[in-house]
Amino acid sequence: MDLDPRIDQEERVEPIEDKKSIQVGASDSQLTYLGTILSEQEKSAIGQVILDNKDLFAWHPSDMPGIDPDFLCHKLSISKEEKPIAQRRRKAGEERKAAIEVEVSKLLDARFIREVHYTTWSMREGRMTRRFNSNLKPRTFHEGDLVWRATGSARRNPSEGKLAANWDGPFRIRHALHNGAYKLEELSSKVIPRTWNSTHLKTYYS
């Protein structure tokens, strides 16, 4: 299946001689072809090479391996805390609408995209979470207060798995800055690098 609308399938080059099919995969449609003008020895040799390497055939676009995410991985630079904004549904003429449906069907058949369904409960849960967060008052601390600091995935010991502590400390508030930012220090007065937001801190009760 060709997903590039600029390429006309009728322009594909076809062999001038007759073809002989070779069953490669388990399905009846998983075939390849050899020209009939080849000698029996050539047909046998080429056919054996094909069967020895049948795992290299991609019968469907989704069978083709992608790029190893350890080598390259794309992501959208978005903030999880921001409220998503849905664009208005745009009107399209009947001809354009039919063309869109054809192209989307191709992508669905090729398994390049899939339809996603969001339940009513998940949408309600999202609204409840935003409503709850909107009523939260930011934590405030004063210089000298003892606090816990959120561990975060970067500082968490991966060998501990789910048993890893979510908070570490205690630390002392060294300076209260603005917009809920704080400078921390260890109990030995050693300064902790960078500033920390109040959302990553909580009061330490001794």
N, CA and C of each residue as an Amber inpcrd file, in Angstrom:
protein
   618
   0.8420000  -1.1860000   0.0000000   0.0000000   0.0000000   0.0000000
   0.8790000   1.2380000   0.0000000   0.5920000   2.1660000  -0.8750000
   1.3880000   3.3830000  -0.9990000   0.6800000   4.5130000  -0.2690000
   1.3810000   5.1440000   0.6780000   0.7940000   6.2210000   1.4520000
   1.1630000   7.5950000   0.9170000   1.9020000   7.6470000  -0.1790000
   2.2900000   8.9200000  -0.7730000   1.3560000   9.2290000  -1.9360000
   0.4350000  10.2010000  -1.7760000  -0.5300000  10.4930000  -2.8410000
   0.1130000  11.0530000  -4.1030000   1.3910000  11.4530000  -4.0240000
   2.0480000  12.0120000  -5.2020000   2.5070000  10.9340000  -6.1670000
   2.5110000   9.6810000  -5.7140000   2.9900000   8.5850000  -6.5450000
   1.8100000   7.8080000  -7.0980000   1.7640000   7.6610000  -8.3900000
   0.7010000   6.9090000  -9.0430000   1.1430000   5.4580000  -9.1390000
   0.3290000   4.5570000  -8.5780000   0.7020000   3.1540000  -8.5710000
   0.7890000   2.5830000  -9.9850000   0.0840000   3.1820000 -10.9440000
   0.1100000   2.6640000 -12.3090000   1.4670000   2.9170000 -12.9820000
   2.2950000   3.7750000 -12.4180000   3.5810000   4.0930000 -13.0220000
   4.6920000   3.1450000 -12.5720000   4.3900000   2.1810000 -11.7320000
   5.4070000   1.2570000 -11.2680000   5.9040000   0.3790000 -12.4160000
   7.2110000   0.1420000 -12.4000000   7.8240000  -0.6570000 -13.4600000
   7.5140000  -2.1290000 -13.2380000   7.0810000  -2.8090000 -14.2730000
   6.7640000  -4.2280000 -14.2240000   7.7460000  -4.9940000 -15.1040000
   8.1110000  -6.2250000 -14.7200000   9.0100000  -7.0300000 -15.5730000
   8.3380000  -7.3820000 -16.8950000   9.1630000  -7.5170000 -17.9400000
   8.6140000  -7.7950000 -19.2700000   8.2990000  -9.2860000 -19.4510000
   8.9460000 -10.1410000 -18.6420000   8.6850000 -11.5860000 -18.7870000
   7.6450000 -12.0260000 -17.7690000   7.1970000 -13.2510000 -17.9310000
   6.2470000 -13.8110000 -16.9800000   6.9270000 -14.0360000 -15.6310000
   6.0920000 -14.0880000 -14.5740000   6.6220000 -14.2430000 -13.2310000
   6.1500000 -15.5580000 -12.6200000   6.9680000 -16.0640000 -11.7300000
   6.6250000 -17.2570000 -10.9700000   6.6150000 -16.8840000  -9.4880000
   5.5260000 -17.2140000  -8.8030000   5.4030000 -16.8310000  -7.3930000
   6.1440000 -17.8090000  -6.4870000   6.6350000 -17.2580000  -5.3730000
   7.2790000 -18.0630000  -4.3400000   6.5970000 -17.7460000  -3.0190000
   6.1380000 -18.7900000  -2.3440000   5.4930000 -18.5990000  -1.0380000
   6.5710000 -18.3340000   0.0120000   6.5150000 -17.1440000   0.6230000
   7.5370000 -16.7690000   1.6020000   6.9810000 -16.8320000   3.0180000
   5.8260000 -16.1970000   3.2380000   5.2290000 -16.1760000   4.5710000
   4.1460000 -17.2190000   4.7360000   3.5030000 -17.1920000   5.9030000
   2.4610000 -18.1750000   6.2000000   1.1620000 -17.8670000   5.4620000
   0.8750000 -16.5880000   5.2200000  -0.3560000 -16.2000000   4.5450000
  -0.2270000 -16.3940000   3.0320000  -1.3680000 -16.6520000   2.4050000
  -1.3710000 -16.8520000   0.9460000  -0.9490000 -15.5910000   0.2020000
  -1.1130000 -14.4380000   0.8210000  -0.7640000 -13.1820000   0.1570000
   0.7030000 -12.8080000   0.3370000   1.4160000 -13.5380000   1.1510000
   2.8220000 -13.2270000   1.4210000   3.7070000 -13.9390000   0.4030000
   3.7390000 -13.3500000  -0.7900000   4.4490000 -13.9360000  -1.9220000
   5.5040000 -12.9750000  -2.4420000   6.4570000 -13.5270000  -3.1510000
   7.3530000 -12.7320000  -3.9730000   7.4940000 -13.4600000  -5.3110000
   8.1660000 -12.8540000  -6.2630000   8.1490000 -13.4060000  -7.6110000
   9.5570000 -13.4540000  -8.2020000   9.7480000 -14.4540000  -9.0610000
  10.9780000 -14.5900000  -9.8520000  10.6100000 -14.6330000 -11.3230000
  11.4940000 -14.1110000 -12.1560000  11.2500000 -14.1460000 -13.5970000
  11.3850000 -15.5600000 -14.1430000  10.5570000 -15.8870000 -15.1140000
  10.5690000 -17.2470000 -15.6780000  11.7250000 -17.4830000 -16.6400000
  12.4360000 -16.4220000 -17.0550000  13.5460000 -16.6200000 -17.9820000
  14.8200000 -17.0830000 -17.2580000  14.7800000 -17.1230000 -15.9310000
  15.9260000 -17.6330000 -15.1800000  16.0370000 -19.1410000 -15.3780000
  17.2400000 -19.6330000 -15.2950000  17.4460000 -21.0770000 -15.3800000
  16.9610000 -21.7280000 -14.0960000  16.7390000 -23.0370000 -14.1460000
  16.2520000 -23.7470000 -12.9750000  17.2550000 -23.6410000 -11.8330000
  18.5370000 -23.6620000 -12.1670000  19.5740000 -23.5450000 -11.1420000
  19.5280000 -22.1650000 -10.4830000  19.3260000 -21.1190000 -11.2890000
  19.2370000 -19.7660000 -10.7460000  17.9810000 -19.5980000  -9.8940000
  16.8610000 -20.1510000 -10.3820000  15.6230000 -20.0750000  -9.6020000
  15.7870000 -20.7440000  -8.2540000  16.4180000 -21.9200000  -8.2420000
  16.6100000 -22.6640000  -7.0020000  17.5140000 -21.9100000  -6.0380000
  18.6210000 -21.3630000  -6.5570000  19.5720000 -20.6650000  -5.6980000
  18.9650000 -19.3900000  -5.1180000  18.3200000 -18.5980000  -5.9820000
  17.7140000 -17.3400000  -5.5130000  16.5640000 -17.6220000  -4.5530000
  15.7570000 -18.6360000  -4.8890000  14.6350000 -18.9860000  -4.0230000
  15.0930000 -19.4100000  -2.6410000  16.2040000 -20.1340000  -2.5750000
  16.7180000 -20.5820000  -1.2790000  17.2130000 -19.4030000  -0.4500000
  17.8650000 -18.4480000  -1.1220000  18.3290000 -17.2440000  -0.4090000
  17.1450000 -16.4790000   0.1640000  16.0650000 -16.3720000  -0.6320000
  14.8680000 -15.6600000  -0.1720000  14.2780000 -16.3340000   1.0500000
  14.1480000 -17.6640000   1.0050000  13.5520000 -18.3890000   2.1300000
  14.4380000 -18.3430000   3.3650000  15.7580000 -18.3340000   3.1620000
  16.6740000 -18.2530000   4.3050000  16.6050000 -16.8910000   4.9880000
  16.1170000 -15.8810000   4.2670000  16.0650000 -14.5240000   4.8130000
  14.6320000 -13.9890000   4.8380000  13.6550000 -14.8730000   4.9820000
  12.2540000 -14.4430000   4.9340000  11.8740000 -13.5430000   6.1050000
  12.6800000 -13.5790000   7.1890000  12.3670000 -12.7060000   8.3150000
  12.6770000 -11.2400000   8.0160000  13.3250000 -10.9770000   6.8830000
  13.6450000  -9.6000000   6.5010000  12.5040000  -8.9310000   5.7450000
  11.4900000  -9.7110000   5.3360000  10.3820000  -9.1460000   4.5810000
   9.4150000  -8.4320000   5.5240000   8.9680000  -7.2520000   5.1280000
   7.9530000  -6.5020000   5.8610000   6.6660000  -6.5590000   5.0550000
   5.7050000  -7.3190000   5.5330000   4.4480000  -7.4930000   4.8060000
   3.4610000  -6.3880000   5.1130000   3.7530000  -5.6080000   6.1080000
   2.8700000  -4.5310000   6.5100000   3.7410000  -3.3740000   6.9770000
   3.3310000  -2.1250000   6.7340000   4.1630000  -0.9960000   7.1890000
   4.5010000  -1.0480000   8.6710000   3.5960000  -1.5930000   9.5010000
   3.8730000  -1.6590000  10.9380000   4.9320000  -2.6990000  11.2670000
   5.2730000  -3.5790000  10.3020000   6.3360000  -4.5670000  10.5300000
   7.7250000  -3.9510000  10.4110000   7.8040000  -2.7530000   9.8300000
   9.1000000  -2.1230000   9.6310000   9.5910000  -1.5370000  10.9500000
  10.8120000  -1.8570000  11.3500000  11.3100000  -1.3460000  12.6270000
  11.5180000   0.1560000  12.5700000  11.2450000   0.8010000  13.6790000
  11.4770000   2.2410000  13.7560000  12.8690000   2.5340000  14.2890000
  13.0940000   3.7900000  14.6280000  14.3820000   4.2000000  15.1800000
  14.4290000   3.8350000  16.6570000  15.5320000   3.2490000  17.0760000
  15.7120000   2.8850000  18.4800000  15.5960000   4.1450000  19.3350000
  14.6460000   4.1610000  20.3050000  14.4870000   5.3670000  21.1340000
  15.7320000   5.6980000  21.9440000  16.6330000   4.7200000  22.1590000
  17.8850000   5.0240000  22.8480000  18.8010000   5.8760000  21.9690000
  18.5490000   5.8500000  20.6380000  19.3560000   6.6420000  19.7140000
  18.7300000   8.0100000  19.4580000  17.4230000   8.0160000  19.2280000
  16.7340000   9.2690000  18.9250000  15.2830000   9.1500000  19.3510000
  14.7980000  10.1410000  20.0310000  13.4110000  10.1280000  20.4930000
  12.8610000  11.5480000  20.4210000  11.7090000  11.7050000  19.7820000
  11.0730000  13.0110000  19.6540000  10.0020000  13.1680000  20.7360000
   9.8180000  14.3680000  21.1730000   8.7580000  14.6300000  22.1350000
   8.2510000  16.0510000  21.9470000   7.0570000  16.2990000  22.4490000
   6.4840000  17.6310000  22.3890000   6.9090000  18.4120000  23.6270000
   7.3560000  19.6250000  23.4090000   7.7780000  20.4700000  24.5190000
   6.5530000  21.1710000  25.0980000   5.8580000  20.4670000  25.9880000
   4.6440000  21.0130000  26.5920000   4.7260000  20.8550000  28.1080000
   3.9410000  21.6280000  28.7910000   3.8690000  21.5500000  30.2460000
   2.6420000  20.7450000  30.6440000   2.8400000  19.7500000  31.5100000
   1.7360000  18.8980000  31.9440000   0.7260000  19.6700000  32.7880000
   1.1760000  20.7820000  33.3850000   0.2770000  21.5440000  34.2590000
  -0.6670000  22.4520000  33.4780000  -0.3710000  22.6930000  32.2060000
  -1.2040000  23.6130000  31.4370000  -2.4840000  22.9250000  30.9480000
  -3.5440000  23.6970000  30.8870000  -4.8250000  23.1790000  30.4180000
  -4.8060000  23.0700000  28.8940000  -5.1000000  21.8860000  28.3390000
  -5.0950000  21.7550000  26.8800000  -6.2390000  22.5360000  26.2450000
  -5.9800000  23.0820000  25.0870000  -6.9920000  23.8610000  24.3640000
  -7.3150000  23.1410000  23.0650000  -8.5720000  22.8140000  22.8840000
  -9.0030000  22.1170000  21.6770000  -9.3950000  23.1350000  20.6090000
  -8.9070000  22.9310000  19.3930000  -9.2680000  23.8190000  18.3050000
 -10.7040000  23.5530000  17.8620000 -11.3100000  24.5780000  17.3380000
 -12.6610000  24.4060000  16.7960000 -12.6190000  23.4580000  15.6090000
 -13.6360000  22.6650000  15.4940000 -13.7220000  21.7570000  14.3640000
 -13.9610000  22.5580000  13.0850000 -13.0540000  22.3770000  12.1430000
 -13.1430000  23.1530000  10.9130000 -14.0420000  22.4580000   9.8940000
 -14.7970000  23.2750000   9.1790000 -15.6740000  22.7290000   8.1550000
 -14.8900000  22.4800000   6.8660000 -15.2200000  21.3850000   6.2150000
 -14.5510000  21.0460000   4.9500000 -15.6100000  20.6760000   3.9260000
 -15.3360000  21.0210000   2.6770000 -16.2560000  20.6660000   1.6090000
 -16.3480000  19.1560000   1.4360000 -17.3610000  18.6990000   0.7480000
 -17.5750000  17.2590000   0.5880000 -16.3860000  16.5860000  -0.1030000
 -15.8280000  17.2390000  -1.1170000 -14.6990000  16.6460000  -1.8340000
 -13.4710000  16.5380000  -0.9340000 -13.1920000  17.5980000  -0.2040000
 -12.0470000  17.5830000   0.7120000 -12.2890000  16.5790000   1.8500000
 -13.5120000  16.5220000   2.3500000 -13.8350000  15.5970000   3.4340000
 -13.6350000  14.1530000   2.9980000 -14.0520000  13.8340000   1.7690000
 -13.8740000  12.4740000   1.2580000 -12.3990000  12.1260000   1.1180000
 -11.5870000  13.1010000   0.6620000 -10.1470000  12.8660000   0.5100000
  -9.4910000  12.6410000   1.8640000  -9.9170000  13.4030000   2.8710000
  -9.3680000  13.2330000   4.2180000  -9.6940000  11.8450000   4.7590000
 -10.9350000  11.3980000   4.5610000 -11.3370000  10.0840000   5.0500000
 -10.5300000   8.9700000   4.3890000 -10.2360000   9.1320000   3.0950000
  -9.4340000   8.1240000   2.3900000  -8.0280000   8.0470000   2.9720000
  -7.3950000   9.2080000   3.1860000  -6.0250000   9.2380000   3.6970000
  -5.9590000   8.7270000   5.1290000  -6.9560000   9.0780000   5.9480000
  -6.9870000   8.5920000   7.3250000  -7.1720000   7.0750000   7.3470000
  -8.0180000   6.5630000   6.4580000  -8.2190000   5.1080000   6.3680000
  -6.9180000   4.4000000   6.0110000  -6.1240000   5.0100000   5.1200000
  -4.8220000   4.4170000   4.7700000  -3.9150000   4.3320000   5.9890000
  -3.8760000   5.3980000   6.7630000  -3.0190000   5.4150000   7.9470000
  -3.4950000   4.4260000   9.0000000  -4.8220000   4.2860000   9.1360000
  -5.3660000   3.3100000  10.0780000  -5.0380000   1.8890000   9.6360000
  -5.2250000   1.6100000   8.3490000  -4.9250000   0.2760000   7.8270000
  -3.4450000  -0.0640000   7.9600000  -2.5920000   0.9500000   7.8280000
  -1.1500000   0.7370000   7.9410000  -0.6910000   0.7000000   9.3990000
  -1.6270000   0.9580000  10.3400000  -1.3420000   0.9610000  11.7700000
  -0.3430000   2.0490000  12.1630000  -0.3050000   3.1100000  11.3570000
   0.5210000   4.2450000  11.7130000  -0.1720000   5.1070000  12.7620000
  -1.4860000   5.0890000  12.7950000  -2.2680000   5.8030000  13.7940000
  -3.3240000   4.8620000  14.3330000  -3.9230000   5.2150000  15.4510000
  -5.0090000   4.4300000  16.0110000  -6.0180000   5.3700000  16.6580000
  -7.2350000   4.9280000  16.6970000  -8.3010000   5.7250000  17.2770000
  -8.2390000   5.6140000  18.7940000  -8.3600000   6.7430000  19.4660000
  -8.2860000   6.7800000  20.9190000  -9.6300000   7.2140000  21.4650000
 -10.1210000   6.4670000  22.4470000 -11.3920000   6.7980000  23.0800000
 -11.1290000   7.2130000  24.5210000 -11.6810000   8.3570000  24.9180000
 -11.5720000   8.8170000  26.2880000 -12.9240000   8.6250000  26.9700000
 -12.9030000   7.9400000  28.1040000 -14.1530000   7.6750000  28.8110000
 -14.6600000   8.9550000  29.4720000 -15.9580000   8.9650000  29.7580000
 -16.5560000  10.1090000  30.4320000 -15.9320000  10.3130000  31.8000000
 -15.6020000   9.1960000  32.4700000 -15.0260000   9.3040000  33.8080000
 -13.6650000  10.0040000  33.7730000 -12.8190000   9.6750000  32.7760000
 -11.4930000  10.2950000  32.7200000 -11.6090000  11.7980000  32.5040000
 -12.5960000  12.2380000  31.7050000 -12.7760000  13.6740000  31.5010000
 -13.2600000  14.3430000  32.7830000 -14.1840000  13.6700000  33.4940000
 -14.6590000  14.2290000  34.7560000 -13.5390000  14.2850000  35.7820000
 -12.7060000  13.2440000  35.8050000 -11.5950000  13.2100000  36.7390000
 -10.6370000  14.3660000  36.4870000 -10.3940000  14.6710000  35.1990000
  -9.5180000  15.7840000  34.8700000 -10.0870000  17.1080000  35.3420000
 -11.4060000  17.2950000  35.1580000 -12.0440000  18.5380000  35.6130000
 -11.9930000  18.6500000  37.1320000 -12.2060000  17.5130000  37.8320000
 -12.1660000  17.5230000  39.2950000 -10.7650000  17.8670000  39.7900000
  -9.7350000  17.3180000  39.1190000  -8.3540000  17.5920000  39.5210000
  -8.0190000  19.0640000  39.3450000  -8.4210000  19.6500000  38.2060000
  -8.1410000  21.0750000  37.9720000  -8.8880000  21.9570000  38.9700000
 -10.1170000  21.5660000  39.2920000 -10.8930000  22.3490000  40.2630000
 -10.2440000  22.2780000  41.6440000  -9.7920000  21.0850000  42.0170000
  -9.1550000  20.9170000  43.3250000  -7.8510000  21.7120000  43.4000000
  -7.0490000  21.6280000  42.3410000  -5.7580000  22.3240000  42.3360000
  -5.9280000  23.8370000  42.3420000  -7.0320000  24.3190000  41.7290000
  -7.2440000  25.7640000  41.6830000  -7.5350000  26.3390000  43.0670000
  -8.0110000  25.4930000  44.0030000  -8.3420000  25.9590000  45.3520000
  -7.1960000  25.7640000  46.3420000  -6.1160000  25.1480000  45.8960000
  -4.9850000  24.9220000  46.7900000  -4.2090000  26.2080000  47.0290000
  -3.8490000  26.4360000  48.2710000  -3.0220000  27.5790000  48.6030000
  -1.5570000  27.1360000  48.6080000  -0.6580000  27.9230000  48.0150000
   0.7510000  27.5310000  47.9960000   1.3350000  27.4790000  49.4020000
   2.2350000  26.5220000  49.6250000   2.8880000  26.4100000  50.9260000
   3.8550000  27.5730000  51.1170000   3.9240000  28.0570000  52.3050000
   4.8730000  29.1300000  52.6150000   5.7680000  28.6710000  53.7610000
   7.0370000  29.0200000  53.6520000   8.0160000  28.6760000  54.6770000
   8.7990000  29.9310000  55.0490000   9.4720000  29.8600000  56.2010000
  10.2660000  30.9750000  56.6850000  11.7020000  30.5060000  56.9010000
  12.6050000  31.4470000  56.8700000  14.0100000  31.1220000  57.0720000
  14.1980000  30.4160000  58.4150000  14.9080000  29.2770000  58.3470000
  15.1310000  28.4730000  59.5480000  14.1950000  27.2900000  59.6620000
  13.0880000  27.2770000  58.8820000  12.1700000  26.1300000  58.9130000
  12.8560000  24.8860000  58.3740000  12.4910000  23.7300000  58.9470000
  12.9910000  22.4510000  58.4560000  11.9630000  21.8580000  57.4990000
  12.4330000  21.3540000  56.3870000  11.5140000  20.8460000  55.3600000
  12.0420000  19.5430000  54.7800000  11.1040000  18.7770000  54.2180000
  11.4260000  17.6370000  53.3510000  11.5310000  18.1590000  51.9210000
  12.3340000  17.4920000  51.1040000  12.4570000  17.8390000  49.6850000
  12.0520000  16.6350000  48.8480000  11.2020000  16.8650000  47.8290000
  10.7830000  15.7630000  46.9530000  12.0050000  15.1490000  46.2790000
  12.0570000  13.8220000  46.2820000  13.2370000  13.1460000  45.7460000
  13.3460000  13.3370000  44.2420000  12.2670000  13.0900000  43.5100000
  12.3170000  13.2150000  42.0500000  13.0060000  12.0160000  41.4310000
  12.6620000  11.7290000  40.1860000  13.1960000  10.5460000  39.5150000
  14.6930000  10.6350000  39.2830000  15.2330000  11.8560000  39.1060000
  16.6620000  12.0030000  38.8140000  17.5250000  11.6130000  40.0080000
  17.0540000  11.8930000  41.2360000  17.8490000  11.6040000  42.4290000
  17.4510000  10.2960000  43.0850000  16.4400000   9.6340000  42.5580000
  15.9690000   8.3950000  43.1730000  16.8830000   7.2340000  42.7760000
  17.1450000   6.3420000  43.7070000  17.9940000   5.1760000  43.4460000
  17.1900000   4.1550000  42.6600000  17.5440000   3.8850000  41.3840000
  16.7410000   2.9560000  40.5760000  16.7510000   1.5350000  41.1100000
  17.7800000   1.1680000  41.8770000  17.8470000  -0.1950000  42.4110000
  16.7940000  -0.4470000  43.4830000  16.2530000   0.6240000  44.0780000
  15.2520000   0.4630000  45.1210000  13.8440000   0.3140000  44.5590000
  13.6600000   0.6200000  43.2750000  12.3640000   0.4260000  42.6350000
  11.2670000   1.2240000  43.3190000  10.1050000   0.5700000  43.5380000
   8.9560000   1.2410000  44.1460000   9.1640000   1.5420000  45.6240000
  10.1740000   0.9200000  46.2210000  10.4310000   1.1470000  47.6450000
  11.2740000   2.3910000  47.8990000  11.7140000   3.0620000  46.8530000
  12.5340000   4.2590000  47.0140000  11.7320000   5.3580000  47.7070000
  12.4000000   6.1040000  48.5710000  11.7430000   7.1840000  49.3190000
  11.3370000   8.3180000  48.3850000  10.1610000   8.8780000  48.6290000
   9.6720000   9.9890000  47.8170000  10.1920000  11.3380000  48.3150000
  10.6700000  11.3820000  49.5560000  11.1590000  12.6260000  50.1430000
  12.4970000  12.3650000  50.8310000  13.3730000  13.3600000  50.8210000
  14.6310000  13.2410000  51.5510000  14.8580000  14.5040000  52.3660000
  15.7140000  14.4060000  53.3580000  15.9700000  15.5400000  54.2330000
  16.1870000  15.0780000  55.6590000  16.0610000  15.9480000  56.6400000
  15.5250000  17.3040000  56.4850000  16.5640000  18.3120000  56.0110000
  16.0350000  19.4340000  55.4470000  16.8560000  20.5600000  55.0500000
  16.3220000  21.8140000  55.7420000  17.1540000  22.8260000  55.7970000
  16.7630000  24.0810000  56.4340000  16.5670000  25.1500000  55.3650000
  15.5180000  25.9410000  55.5390000  15.2910000  27.0780000  54.6450000
  16.3680000  28.1340000  54.9160000  17.1930000  28.4260000  53.9120000
  18.2600000  29.4100000  54.0690000  17.7800000  30.8080000  53.6870000
  17.0870000  30.8800000  52.5300000  16.5570000  32.1740000  52.0870000
  15.1770000  31.9340000  51.4800000  14.2320000  32.7900000  51.7860000
  12.9230000  32.7900000  51.1430000  12.9570000  33.8350000  50.0440000
  12.8330000  33.4160000  48.8160000  12.9080000  34.3410000  47.6840000
  11.5070000  34.7970000  47.3260000  11.1720000  34.8550000  46.0440000
   9.8410000  35.3030000  45.6470000   9.1720000  34.2140000  44.8050000
   7.8690000  34.3160000  44.6310000   7.0860000  33.3660000  43.8300000
   7.2330000  31.9260000  44.3300000   7.3430000  31.7680000  45.6520000
   7.3840000  30.4240000  46.2290000   8.6960000  29.7020000  46.0500000
   9.7970000  30.4220000  45.7810000  11.1080000  29.8080000  45.5970000
  11.9280000  29.9680000  46.8710000  12.7450000  28.9170000  47.1570000
  13.5270000  28.9170000  48.3820000  14.9250000  28.3650000  48.1170000
  15.8770000  28.8990000  48.8930000  17.2300000  28.3430000  48.9260000
  17.3330000  27.4720000  50.1620000  17.9240000  26.2770000  49.9930000
  18.0230000  25.3170000  51.0910000  19.4710000  25.1250000  51.5060000
  19.6110000  24.6020000  52.7080000  20.9260000  24.2040000  53.1950000
  20.7630000  22.9590000  54.0510000  21.8400000  22.1820000  54.1420000
  21.8280000  21.0250000  55.0210000  21.9380000  21.4930000  56.4620000
  21.7000000  20.5800000  57.4170000  21.7690000  20.9530000  58.8230000
  23.1800000  21.3500000  59.2280000  24.1730000  20.9370000  58.4050000
  25.5610000  21.3250000  58.6560000  25.8880000  22.6820000  58.0530000
  24.8590000  23.3820000  57.5160000  24.9810000  24.7080000  56.8850000
  25.5680000  24.6550000  55.4800000  25.7360000  23.4620000  54.9070000
  26.2060000  23.3510000  53.5270000  25.0640000  23.7410000  52.5920000
  25.3150000  24.6860000  51.6920000  24.2670000  25.2130000  50.8150000
  23.9120000  24.1800000  49.7320000  22.6070000  23.9830000  49.5010000
  22.1230000  23.1120000  48.4410000  22.0400000  23.9190000  47.1430000
  22.6290000  23.4320000  46.0430000  22.5800000  24.1760000  44.7780000
  21.1530000  24.4160000  44.3020000  20.9620000  25.4470000  43.4870000
  19.7220000  25.8590000  42.8460000  18.6500000  26.2090000  43.8620000
  17.5490000  26.7560000  43.3610000  16.4000000  27.0930000  44.2010000
  15.3550000  26.0030000  44.0720000  14.4620000  25.9600000  45.0580000
  13.4300000  24.9160000  45.0940000  12.0710000  25.5610000  45.2890000
  11.1050000  25.0990000  44.5010000   9.7480000  25.6310000  44.5900000
   9.0170000  24.9700000  45.7500000   8.0700000  25.7070000  46.3170000
   7.3340000  25.2000000  47.4750000   6.5490000  23.9350000  47.1620000
   6.2170000  23.7110000  45.8810000   5.4790000  22.4920000  45.5170000
   6.3230000  21.2420000  45.7170000   7.6670000  21.4100000  45.8110000
   8.5580000  20.2710000  46.0120000   9.0460000  20.1770000  47.4570000
   8.4280000  20.9390000  48.3360000   8.8370000  20.9600000  49.7340000
   7.6300000  20.7210000  50.6280000   7.8770000  20.1660000  51.7980000
   6.8220000  20.0680000  52.8050000   7.4640000  20.1370000  54.1920000
   6.6770000  20.5520000  55.1540000   7.1860000  20.8010000  56.4890000
   7.7040000  19.5230000  57.1350000   8.8530000  19.6370000  57.7980000
   9.4310000  18.5270000  58.5530000   9.0650000  18.7170000  60.0210000
   8.3920000  17.6970000  60.5690000   8.0080000  17.7490000  61.9730000
   8.9480000  16.8580000  62.7670000   9.7180000  17.4440000  63.6500000
  10.6900000  16.6780000  64.4370000  10.0270000  16.0970000  65.6850000
